[in-house]
């Protein structure tokens, strides 16, 4: 319950799906200590509403048209530092979580969070703490405790390939997909694609089959034993 003398937290809800947005607003209206002062359907509307209403907290969806939740969070934190952002999204993958936190979000919940969990996250960010669900806390701890991938010790890097490009090439030769390489190296799939395009251009490769043969021929990967 709301502490005596403590005003409710003024909250703006942002989600591009009308039914979901209205459902969240309805749920929040039943929770103690929270007052919904507005809602928006995309990041641009969210930034505008924050400028008009100066809410305490924005509950922010991530994947929206025109302006996504990460960009909206970045703009809100830069232009209205008195407003905190708690992400409320379906996605809990690294490529959603870490950009949102880097943009300035102080909380991160998935949409299966209950009302009590939302209230705790809102109160936490207003008191200067992080408002993270237990599953998100575990993911952060796993990521922070994971050993950093060590570059392979290649005697000589051919064709001007960078160390990272050589690592990606070796992982291609191991049969890993772009997504698996991204997970192993803790980078985005877009970054992996950029490395692949660069190393293909430098080495004159046309496809992954050529890349595998190239890696074997230059000792960058070992062929599977027969």
Secondary structure, 3 states (H helix, E strand, C coil): CCCCCCCCEEEEEECCCHHHHHHHHHHHHCCCCEEEEEEECCHHHHHHHHHHHCCCEEEECCCCCCCCHHHHHHHHHHHCCCCEEEEEECCCCHHHHHHHHHHCCCEEEECCCCHHHHHHHHHHHHCCCCEECHHHHHHHHHHHHCCCCCCCCCCCCHHHCCHHHHHHHHHHHCCCCHHHHHHHHCCCHHHHHHHHHHHHHHHCCCCHHHHHHHHHHCCCCCCCCC
